[in-house]
Each structure stands twice: as structure tokens, then as C-alpha cells.
Amino acid sequence: MVLEQGAILNPTEVARAKNTGVMVADTLQMLKTRSTAGKSLLDIDQ
């Protein structure tokens, strides 16, 4: 799906975008809790 500038989402697209945003926020929160200075990506991945 490619959105043009100024395009308005229909209700189905809004719901999909909201679900995607929740998933991204959850992923970032999980990474934030697992990440510290000096920790390797391998440690975070486990």
C-alpha cells in the first residue's frame, strides 16, 4: 500500500495502522528493557 501525500485512510487501513503501531511500540519497549550500554546484540537476541 503506497500512500500519497494528503491521502486519508479508510477505516480498515486505520485499524491495520493502529495494530501495526502497537506491535512496533511493544517491540521497542521490549528492546528498551533488554538493552544496556555494553550489551551485545547476541545477548539481546536471546
N, C-alpha and C positions, 0 to 999 in steps of 0.2 A: 504494500500500500504506500503510495507516494502522495504526500500532501502538498498542495500548492500553498503559497503564502496567502493567508487570509481564509483558508478553507475551514469550513465548520464540520465537525464530526457529527455523524448521526448517532443515535442512542446506543446502537450495538458497538460502534467504534469507541464511544466514550467508556462503556463498560470494559471493553478489552484494554483500553489505555489505563484505566484505573487499576485493573488486575495486574497489569504489567508493572505499574508504578509501585504497587505493594510488594511484588516479588523483588524488584530492584532494591527497595528500601530494606526489606528483610535481609537480603544478601549483604548489603553494605553494613548493616548493623552487626551481622554475624562476623564479618571481617574485622570490624572495629574492635569487637570484644576479643578476637584471637590475635590481633596484631599488636606488637610492641617493638620498640626500637631494638634492632639487632636480631630479630627473629627471622629465620629463613622462610622462604616460600614453601619449602618442603614441610616444615613444621606446621605452617598454617593450613596446608592442604590435608593434613592428617586429622 
